[in-house]
């Protein structure tokens, strides 16, 4: 049967199991939107900006584990997706992005709303396509979903010229996908696995460092089994939060620039570091030459380029981390080591570090501390919410003071650090998980970067909660200026911050505000009770609060600085409105 | 260290820019790059000459392998192979030097592919050392222009291309 290109596309999406698409219409994608008009099985969520559409698809993918999909028009529609695509690329999130393109005859002529989006997105996609012939369409879509969701996942873009979606062709669904240049390694080398098990058995002070790969591969259970089977303390990277239960006795929380004192000390003191689904980002390692100096490093990752890119590795194991961990577990269980006894002094040492410098902040009766807000959200949501974040201080406090026990509970732009990510991602997560409590922990700076998506949340009756830690500053940059630039607050004070309560109300959402600490809990409780609309919670917080511990850029991760503010007079505090 | 890497790629538009974009985006260095179709017209072969320490070259080959359109990558560093490059050199020897120059070209098995009242254009094929030696010898005669193809390489018989 002959079908139009647009019909072929939608048929392909159905066969890929797509239920939701995030998008924005425009001239050259009219044919696709026309087909969607009658479509019953696939719902298109209209965002208010293409960047919102990509982040929403990304949040949808992170929360559900399925591939996120979005459709935008050519030119500006396509270029508006670039930040979202780069965000997904850095964090290995499976997305398929369809962009419209001017008719093939006009490509290269600087036609109206033409942009070389395949060229523009080449370095920030896992792969991309320009479909020039309608007969290639079905196969291309099939390949794109395959590439996006397998191996180390990532975003794939398909550029669709108008004449391709308007034309007609016979629909042929390729049952098999075979791409000769794409064969990810899923199983670890047997010898390497034996070696890894031996190294674990020999070590006295091991540390597991679990990353985003654990979440992506669905290996949280295996990490827990390995940690428990061989009594190994675990630290997670920012992307790995939820990959190991934050409330587990072996959990040391996050490591790195704003990691816990004990996680960083443990890594620096370890004799074996087992990196699982990590890429040893500079925010984690600090100065690489001083990273984990006494440790042998086992690095398990599906992407061979991650290995030896940033740090030396003693034993690389390339493969899907879940498969590799299962194989290592088999060997470990044969050994029947007396792990508890062997690790006793190591765990004791870590406990001492935990007692010496726990994550903390100074509660204040008069002014709301941002950490207090995050703690209350944790408490009232009983640790079960899906937490999205923006980027900056809000992100770090959300990482430090909320304990994530399940994977896919933590949605944050780790690699690219995209402000404006959290709110649209929360919308996507809420659509993927309608029954769950979804909270975006935001700052007053970041939330303004995609605040227009309030309309999307209101129209779709999504009860997304946004907790704005409102300090009137671009807080993280301000923190660096305070610590390293002699308190010269160049362009980090947001002189005009809108009244977020009124903004929410103007869109038809609910706006709540807390100015004093006792107001925090009632505001959160009220917000959580609203089930049919988004809620903005405007928390007026202490602008002087900083994220600690902190490893300055270029320092080793045990060279942390801590809060010593208590000694200073509080006179600046009064300057706050 | 200088490495000659051969990259088997899908013969599709945009592949060259994926490869060159990888090098520029990650700060790797390209000394030369030559591309051509192979016997199988759906496949092209690129020969890239690059420099870097072991860690960098390891990253280069891994990153190349990661590209979906790349089918196979061979670093010729540890492979017994033959490599060749062709150079066209336009030289303007003085009247008295002409015969001496032509003899020199002959010793290097150069072919005169164009001659005029003022200049000769010589075609030289060989490995890196030969071409470098010829250029040095010819330099005093007055090189007007020269172009090179970039290196191509092929493994010797009996060497497994893994």
Interface residues (C-beta under 8 A of the other chain):
Chain A: X118 X119 X122 X123 X126 X127 X130 X147 X179 X180 X181 X182 X303 X304 X305 X308 X309
Chain B: X9 X10 X13 X14 X17 X18 X21 X22 X25 X55 X58 X59 X62 X63 X65 X66 X67 X68 X69 X70 X71
